[in-house]
Amino acid sequence: MYGTIARLRIKPGMEDKFREVGRAAEAAHIPGHVATSIYRMDANPNEYYLVVAFTSKEAYQANAASPEQHARFLQMMQVLDGEPEWHDGEILSLDS
């Protein structure tokens, strides 16, 4: 499996819109998508971590290169305070 961990900073007051964008992405049924988790940090409620898992690096890259994912990214950027900090890599363990 393969995926990413992203550090996100949400603009104040945009939490509901962020959740709305997330629900739309979940409903998209992206090929190869396995799981998504979103964490809001105790130390800073405007800081989130997004964890996404795909069946393979190829599935992850195909999604990243798709026009549909680009459109979802542009929607997400409307609620973010700056670019996400991405950390891509092989997933060695994923318990469900």
Secondary structure, 3 states (H helix, E strand, C coil): CEEEEEEEEECCCCHHHHHHHHHHHHHCCCCCEEEEEEEECCCCCCEEEEEEEECCHHHHHHHHCCHHHHHHHHHHHCCECCCCEEEEEECCCCCC
